[in-house]
Amino acid sequence: MTATQHPAASHHLPWFITAPGEADTLFTITTIIVIATVLGLGILFFRLHSLPERLGHKKLQFEIVAVLALLSLFTHVHLFWVAGLLLALIDLPDFQTPLGRMATSLERLSGAENPAEAEPSPQPADPAPKPAHPPPEAGA
């Protein structure tokens, strides 16, 4: 049987139309583009999602920002992500270090001994060890 072309068909077919039994080039190219796009958008989404954690790294509020980012990831409430981003961008002052230094200085000024710095006094050694059995009584 000879494959004849219909008289109404055009004589030149586009490149993406394939003969029966041959590989579909357009489908292969489209599949590769779709897979690359989905992977690229997934990577972009997770990089953008971890932005507050990367900004808040080495800060006091890092744990709170990380929890807010996880909450927004699993609950799809974007307000958690925005709150984490704002918290990561705000530089909270360090109150703990100056308060510790002030407490140490006030202890030195008052003459009080810091219990954490005080060394335990050594226990006096027992001069004579007690015998295990009492000595026998004399004259008995």
C-alpha positions as CSV (number, residue, x, y, z in Angstrom):
1,M,0.0,0.0,0.0
2,T,1.4,3.4,-0.9
3,A,1.0,6.4,1.4
4,T,-0.7,9.0,-0.7
5,Q,-1.3,12.5,0.5
6,H,-4.8,14.0,0.5
7,P,-5.2,16.5,-2.2
8,A,-6.3,19.2,0.2
9,A,-3.2,18.8,2.5
10,S,-0.4,21.2,2.2
11,H,2.7,19.9,0.5
12,H,5.0,21.1,3.2
13,L,4.4,19.9,6.8
14,P,6.0,21.7,9.8
15,W,8.9,20.1,11.6
16,F,6.9,19.1,14.7
17,I,4.6,16.8,12.9
18,T,6.0,13.3,12.9
19,A,5.3,10.3,10.9
20,P,3.7,7.3,12.7
21,G,6.2,5.3,14.7
22,E,8.9,8.0,14.9
23,A,10.0,9.9,18.0
24,D,8.0,13.1,18.8
25,T,10.7,15.8,19.0
26,L,8.3,18.6,20.2
27,F,7.0,16.4,23.1
28,T,10.6,15.6,24.2
29,I,11.6,19.2,24.2
30,T,8.4,20.3,26.0
31,T,8.9,17.6,28.7
32,I,12.5,18.7,29.3
33,I,11.5,22.3,29.6
34,V,8.6,21.6,31.9
35,I,10.8,19.4,34.3
36,A,13.5,22.1,34.3
37,T,11.0,24.8,35.0
38,V,9.3,22.9,37.9
39,L,12.7,22.2,39.5
40,G,13.9,25.8,39.0
41,L,10.7,27.2,40.5
42,G,11.0,24.8,43.4
43,I,14.5,25.8,44.2
44,L,13.6,29.5,43.9
45,F,10.6,29.0,46.2
46,F,12.7,27.3,48.9
47,R,15.5,29.8,48.6
48,L,13.0,32.6,49.0
49,H,11.3,30.8,51.8
50,S,14.6,30.5,53.8
51,L,15.4,34.2,53.3
52,P,14.4,35.2,56.9
53,E,16.5,32.4,58.4
54,R,19.6,33.4,56.3
55,L,19.1,37.1,57.3
56,G,18.6,36.3,60.9
57,H,21.5,33.9,61.3
58,K,23.9,34.7,64.2
59,K,21.3,36.9,65.9
60,L,19.4,36.5,69.1
61,Q,16.1,35.9,67.5
62,F,17.2,33.2,65.1
63,E,15.2,30.4,66.7
64,I,12.0,32.4,66.6
65,V,12.6,33.3,63.0
66,A,13.2,29.6,62.1
67,V,10.0,28.5,63.9
68,L,8.0,31.1,62.1
69,A,9.4,30.0,58.7
70,L,8.5,26.4,59.4
71,L,5.0,27.4,60.5
72,S,4.5,29.3,57.3
73,L,5.8,26.4,55.3
74,F,3.5,23.8,56.8
75,T,0.4,25.9,57.4
76,H,0.6,28.1,54.3
77,V,-0.1,31.2,56.4
78,H,2.1,33.8,54.8
79,L,1.8,36.2,57.8
80,F,4.2,33.9,59.7
81,W,6.8,34.3,56.9
82,V,6.3,38.1,56.8
83,A,6.6,38.3,60.6
84,G,9.8,36.1,60.5
85,L,11.3,38.4,57.8
86,L,10.5,41.5,59.8
87,L,11.9,40.0,62.9
88,A,15.1,39.0,61.1
89,L,15.6,42.5,59.7
90,I,15.2,44.1,63.1
91,D,18.4,44.2,65.1
92,L,17.5,43.7,68.7
93,P,19.9,45.2,71.3
94,D,21.9,42.9,73.5
95,F,20.7,43.5,77.1
96,Q,22.2,40.4,78.6
97,T,25.9,41.3,78.4
98,P,25.7,44.7,80.0
99,L,23.5,43.5,82.8
100,G,25.9,40.7,83.6
101,R,28.8,43.2,83.6
102,M,26.9,45.5,85.9
103,A,26.1,42.7,88.3
104,T,29.8,41.7,88.4
105,S,30.9,45.3,89.0
106,L,28.4,45.8,91.8
107,E,29.4,42.6,93.5
108,R,33.0,43.8,93.5
109,L,32.1,47.2,94.8
110,S,30.0,45.8,97.6
111,G,32.8,43.4,98.7
112,A,30.4,40.5,98.5
113,E,31.8,37.3,97.3
114,N,30.2,35.8,94.2
115,P,29.2,32.2,95.0
116,A,30.0,31.1,91.5
117,E,33.6,32.4,91.8
118,A,34.1,31.3,95.4
119,E,36.3,28.3,95.8
120,P,35.1,25.6,98.2
121,S,37.2,25.5,101.3
122,P,39.0,22.2,101.7
123,Q,37.7,19.9,104.4
124,P,40.2,19.4,107.3
125,A,41.8,16.0,107.3
126,D,40.9,13.7,110.2
127,P,44.0,13.5,112.4
128,A,43.5,9.9,113.6
129,P,41.4,7.4,111.8
130,K,39.0,5.6,114.0
131,P,39.6,1.9,114.3
132,A,37.0,-0.5,112.9
133,H,36.8,-2.4,116.2
134,P,37.0,-0.8,119.7
135,P,40.0,-1.9,121.8
136,P,39.3,-4.5,124.4
137,E,38.7,-3.2,127.9
138,A,41.5,-3.6,130.3
139,G,40.9,-5.7,133.4
140,A,38.0,-7.6,132.1
